[in-house]
Amino acid sequence: MQRVTNLAEITFNLQGVDGLKQRISLMDKHDLESALGEMECAALLSHPKLIFRFVTPTGSKGLDYEAEVMTSANRIVCCEIKAKSEQTSADAQTLWSTLEKARKQLPKSQPGLVLVRIPEEWVKQQDIQTIVSDAVVKVFRQSHRVVAVVLMWEEWTQTFDGWNLVVSRFKDYRNNKSRLYQSDIDDLLTVLGRASNPSWLSFHAFVERMRRTT
């Protein structure tokens, strides 16, 4: 139930984003876990300062990505979004393969951003920092097109009044050595996340406010 509510919240807050209706229609081809993972990653780019839109994947190598976002320097950053299943084990090869596939789906001549939703259990793994570092460094060495990788995950918690609450966390990795990396990428990464979006409506917070006024 919480996943459905989370998906509904994200869809509501992204309702003004170009291409959302087509993205929703594609959800029939994916399971809820994958669909939610992709939408959670997209939600990171929802800040009013960012001009973000979904695009239709072409199926062609180098032009097969999910979204675009405009930076403060009016550059278009191509975004490829991936979601790993909760059953996927964490190792450097698995993560690198995901990043490498995403890299190939991005154009060579434009800055690219790869967003990956990873299972919560990965974060609890003792050697996860080494696993992530090895995979990210390897993909950065292979290409200038990926200017940053963002990993996001869920953390489940329970409030004092018994609500099961899911919090989205994320961490960015920046490819400063890429010839396509400029200060506008820093500006973009600085405003990632729902917490930095002043216009984001939290369903949980809304319900709590309604309860206090009734």
C-alpha positions in Angstrom: 0.0 0.0 0.0 2.8 2.4 0.9 4.4 1.9 -2.6 1.1 2.7 -4.3 0.7 5.9 -2.1 4.3 6.9 -2.9 3.7 6.5 -6.6 0.5 8.5 -6.4 2.3 11.3 -4.5 5.1 11.5 -7.1 2.7 11.4 -10.0 0.6 14.2 -8.4 3.7 16.4 -7.9 5.0 15.7 -11.4 1.6 16.4 -13.1 3.0 19.5 -14.9 6.0 17.7 -16.4 6.0 17.3 -20.1 5.7 13.7 -21.2 4.3 12.4 -17.9 1.1 11.0 -19.5 3.1 8.9 -21.9 5.4 7.8 -19.1 2.4 6.6 -17.1 1.0 4.7 -20.1 4.3 2.8 -20.3 3.9 1.6 -16.7 1.7 -1.2 -18.0 4.8 -2.8 -19.4 6.7 -2.7 -16.1 6.1 -4.1 -12.6 5.2 -1.7 -9.8 8.7 -1.9 -8.3 10.4 -0.8 -11.5 7.8 1.8 -12.3 8.1 3.3 -8.8 11.9 3.2 -8.9 12.0 5.2 -12.1 9.5 7.7 -10.9 11.3 8.1 -7.6 14.5 9.0 -9.5 12.6 11.4 -11.7 11.2 13.1 -8.6 14.8 14.1 -7.7 14.7 16.4 -10.6 11.4 18.2 -9.7 12.8 21.4 -8.3 11.1 24.5 -9.8 14.5 25.8 -10.9 15.0 22.9 -13.2 13.2 22.5 -16.5 12.6 18.8 -16.7 10.7 16.6 -19.1 10.3 13.0 -20.0 11.2 11.9 -23.5 10.2 8.9 -25.6 13.1 6.4 -25.7 14.0 5.8 -29.4 15.5 2.3 -29.1 18.6 3.6 -30.9 22.0 3.3 -29.3 23.1 6.7 -27.9 19.6 8.2 -28.1 17.7 5.8 -25.8 17.2 7.7 -22.6 14.2 8.7 -20.4 14.4 12.4 -19.7 16.1 15.7 -20.2 16.8 18.6 -17.8 18.0 22.1 -18.6 20.8 23.5 -16.5 21.4 27.1 -15.3 23.6 27.5 -18.4 20.8 26.4 -20.7 22.5 23.1 -21.5 20.4 20.0 -21.9 21.5 17.1 -19.7 20.2 13.7 -20.9 19.0 11.5 -18.1 19.0 7.7 -18.1 17.0 6.1 -15.2 17.5 2.5 -13.9 15.9 0.6 -11.1 17.4 -2.5 -9.5 15.1 -5.1 -8.1 15.1 -5.7 -4.3 16.2 -9.3 -5.1 19.3 -8.1 -6.9 22.5 -8.8 -5.0 25.1 -6.0 -4.5 28.5 -6.4 -6.2 30.7 -4.1 -8.3 30.1 -6.1 -11.5 26.3 -5.9 -11.2 26.3 -2.1 -10.6 28.9 -1.5 -13.2 26.9 -3.4 -15.8 23.9 -1.3 -15.0 25.9 1.9 -15.3 27.6 0.8 -18.5 24.3 -0.1 -20.1 23.0 3.4 -19.1 26.1 5.1 -20.5 25.6 3.5 -23.9 22.1 4.8 -24.1 23.2 8.4 -23.7 24.5 10.6 -26.6 28.3 11.1 -26.8 28.2 14.8 -27.4 26.0 15.9 -24.5 26.3 15.7 -20.8 24.6 12.7 -19.3 23.2 12.0 -15.9 22.6 8.4 -14.8 20.1 7.9 -11.9 19.8 4.4 -10.3 17.4 3.3 -7.6 19.2 0.6 -5.6 17.6 -1.8 -3.0 17.7 -0.6 0.7 19.5 -3.8 1.6 22.5 -2.7 -0.5 23.1 0.3 1.8 23.3 -2.0 4.8 26.0 -4.1 3.2 29.4 -3.5 4.9 31.4 -3.1 1.7 28.9 -1.1 -0.3 31.1 2.0 -0.4 33.9 0.0 -2.1 31.4 -1.6 -4.5 29.9 1.7 -5.5 33.3 3.5 -5.8 34.8 0.7 -8.0 31.8 0.7 -10.4 31.5 4.5 -10.7 35.2 5.1 -11.2 35.3 2.4 -13.9 32.4 3.9 -15.9 33.8 7.5 -15.5 37.2 6.3 -16.9 35.4 4.9 -20.0 33.6 8.0 -21.0 33.2 11.7 -20.8 29.5 11.6 -21.6 28.4 10.6 -18.0 29.0 13.8 -15.9 27.4 12.4 -12.8 25.8 9.3 -11.3 23.1 9.5 -8.6 22.1 6.5 -6.5 18.9 6.7 -4.6 17.2 4.3 -2.2 14.4 4.0 0.3 14.6 3.9 4.1 11.5 2.6 5.9 10.7 3.9 9.4 7.7 4.1 11.7 6.5 7.3 13.2 5.6 7.7 16.9 1.9 7.4 16.1 2.3 4.1 14.2 2.6 5.3 10.5 4.9 3.4 8.2 6.9 6.1 6.5 9.3 5.7 3.6 12.0 8.3 3.2 14.0 8.7 -0.1 17.8 9.1 0.2 20.3 9.7 -2.5 24.0 10.3 -3.1 25.6 11.9 -6.1 29.0 11.1 -7.7 30.5 13.7 -10.0 32.8 13.1 -12.9 34.8 16.4 -12.6 37.3 15.1 -15.1 34.8 14.9 -17.9 35.2 17.6 -20.6 31.4 18.1 -20.5 31.4 18.8 -16.7 30.9 22.5 -15.9 29.7 24.5 -13.0 26.1 24.2 -14.1 26.2 20.5 -13.3 27.1 21.5 -9.7 24.1 23.8 -9.7 21.8 21.0 -10.9 23.0 18.5 -8.3 22.7 21.0 -5.5 18.9 21.2 -5.9 18.2 17.5 -6.3 15.6 15.8 -4.1 12.1 16.4 -2.8 13.4 18.0 0.4 14.9 20.9 -1.6 11.7 21.5 -3.5 9.5 24.0 -1.7 6.4 23.2 -3.8 6.5 19.5 -3.2 3.3 18.2 -1.5 3.8 15.4 0.9 0.7 13.2 1.2 1.7 12.2 4.7 2.2 15.8 5.8 -1.0 16.8 4.2 -3.0 14.1 6.1 -1.3 15.1 9.3 -2.3 18.8 8.9 -5.9 17.7 8.1 -6.1 15.6 11.2 -4.9 18.5 13.4 -7.6 20.8 12.0 -10.5 18.4 12.5 
